[in-house]
Amino acid sequence: MCGLLAAVLTALMTFLKPNDRAALHRGVGDQYLALRNDARMFCEIDLLDTADDTKRAERLRRLAQRRNELNGSAPQTPRWAFERAREGIAQGEASYRVDKS
């Protein structure tokens, strides 16, 4: 019986590849964090530093293009995971100062 259970679990692990999926999600998450940091620097530094509206607009277009490419290549979050996260947020699992204003 243990041998059969081990075979089934091994087959599931091979088929589902949870480590590969986790690495893919982490990579995309890291890219989103990099984009967020670049956008923050644009807002807090580049907008104040550059008087040329053409350069500002081009930089903003590049950030928007990166976001769109990232959205297109990111793996889909399963609906059940989205619903679970939304329920947790509604129950106060995660709260941020910005949400309270």
Backbone torsions as a table, in degrees:
resi	resn	phi	psi	omega
1	MET	NA	-42.5	179.7
2	CYS	-64.3	-36.1	178.7
3	GLY	-64.2	-41.2	178.6
4	LEU	-65.5	-42.9	178.5
5	LEU	-62.6	-42.8	178.6
6	ALA	-63.2	-40.1	179.1
7	ALA	-65.1	-41.7	179.5
8	VAL	-65.6	-44.8	179.2
9	LEU	-64.2	-40.0	177.9
10	THR	-64.0	-42.2	178.0
11	ALA	-62.6	-42.0	178.1
12	LEU	-63.2	-44.4	179.6
13	MET	-62.7	-38.7	179.3
14	THR	-68.0	-41.6	-177.6
15	PHE	-71.9	-46.2	-174.8
16	LEU	-80.5	-29.2	179.5
17	LYS	48.5	60.7	-175.9
18	PRO	-62.3	-33.1	179.8
19	ASN	-66.4	-40.7	178.9
20	ASP	-65.9	-41.9	179.6
21	ARG	-64.8	-41.4	178.9
22	ALA	-63.5	-41.3	179.3
23	ALA	-65.1	-38.7	177.9
24	LEU	-63.6	-46.5	179.0
25	HIS	-64.3	-39.9	179.2
26	ARG	-64.7	-42.0	178.4
27	GLY	-60.8	-44.1	178.6
28	VAL	-67.0	-40.3	177.4
29	GLY	-60.1	-40.8	177.3
30	ASP	-63.6	-37.9	178.3
31	GLN	-66.9	-38.4	175.7
32	TYR	-63.7	-40.5	177.8
33	LEU	-63.5	-40.8	177.7
34	ALA	-62.8	-42.0	178.2
35	LEU	-63.4	-43.2	178.7
36	ARG	-61.1	-43.4	179.2
37	ASN	-64.0	-42.3	178.0
38	ASP	-64.3	-39.2	178.0
39	ALA	-65.7	-39.8	177.7
40	ARG	-62.9	-44.2	178.5
41	MET	-62.8	-37.9	177.1
42	PHE	-60.4	-47.3	-178.0
43	CYS	-67.6	-41.7	-172.7
44	GLU	-89.5	-21.6	-175.1
45	ILE	-122.0	-57.5	-172.9
46	ASP	-63.8	-38.1	179.7
47	LEU	-64.5	-33.1	179.8
48	LEU	-82.4	-28.4	-173.3
49	ASP	-82.8	-34.0	-173.1
50	THR	-104.9	127.4	176.9
51	ALA	-92.1	-10.3	-177.2
52	ASP	-82.9	109.6	-179.0
53	ASP	-63.8	-30.2	179.0
54	THR	-64.4	-42.9	178.0
55	LYS	-66.2	-39.8	178.2
56	ARG	-62.5	-46.0	-179.0
57	ALA	-63.9	-40.7	179.4
58	GLU	-65.2	-42.4	178.3
59	ARG	-62.5	-41.9	178.2
60	LEU	-64.4	-40.0	176.7
61	ARG	-62.0	-40.6	179.0
62	ARG	-64.5	-40.6	177.2
63	LEU	-64.2	-42.7	179.0
64	ALA	-64.4	-38.8	178.7
65	GLN	-65.2	-42.5	176.7
66	ARG	-59.8	-43.0	179.0
67	ARG	-61.7	-45.1	-178.9
68	ASN	-64.3	-41.0	177.8
69	GLU	-64.8	-40.4	179.3
70	LEU	-66.6	-41.8	176.9
71	ASN	-61.9	-36.9	-179.9
72	GLY	-72.2	-29.3	-176.1
73	SER	-99.9	-8.5	-177.6
74	ALA	-71.7	142.1	176.6
75	PRO	-68.2	147.1	-179.3
76	GLN	-72.3	139.4	173.5
77	THR	-84.7	129.2	179.6
78	PRO	-60.8	147.1	-177.9
79	ARG	-57.2	-40.0	-178.5
80	TRP	-63.2	-35.6	179.5
81	ALA	-70.0	-39.6	176.9
82	PHE	-61.4	-46.4	-179.1
83	GLU	-63.1	-41.7	179.1
84	ARG	-63.4	-41.8	179.0
85	ALA	-65.6	-41.5	179.7
86	ARG	-63.4	-40.5	177.2
87	GLU	-63.0	-42.6	178.9
88	GLY	-62.4	-40.7	178.5
89	ILE	-65.3	-43.3	179.9
90	ALA	-62.3	-30.4	-179.7
91	GLN	-86.3	2.8	177.5
92	GLY	87.8	15.3	179.7
93	GLU	-59.1	-37.3	178.1
94	ALA	-135.1	124.7	177.2
95	SER	-136.9	144.2	-177.1
96	TYR	-128.4	152.1	-179.6
97	ARG	-55.6	-40.0	-177.8
98	VAL	-63.4	-28.2	179.1
99	ASP	-72.8	-22.1	-176.1
100	LYS	-86.1	-11.5	-178.0
101	SER	-91.5	NA	NA
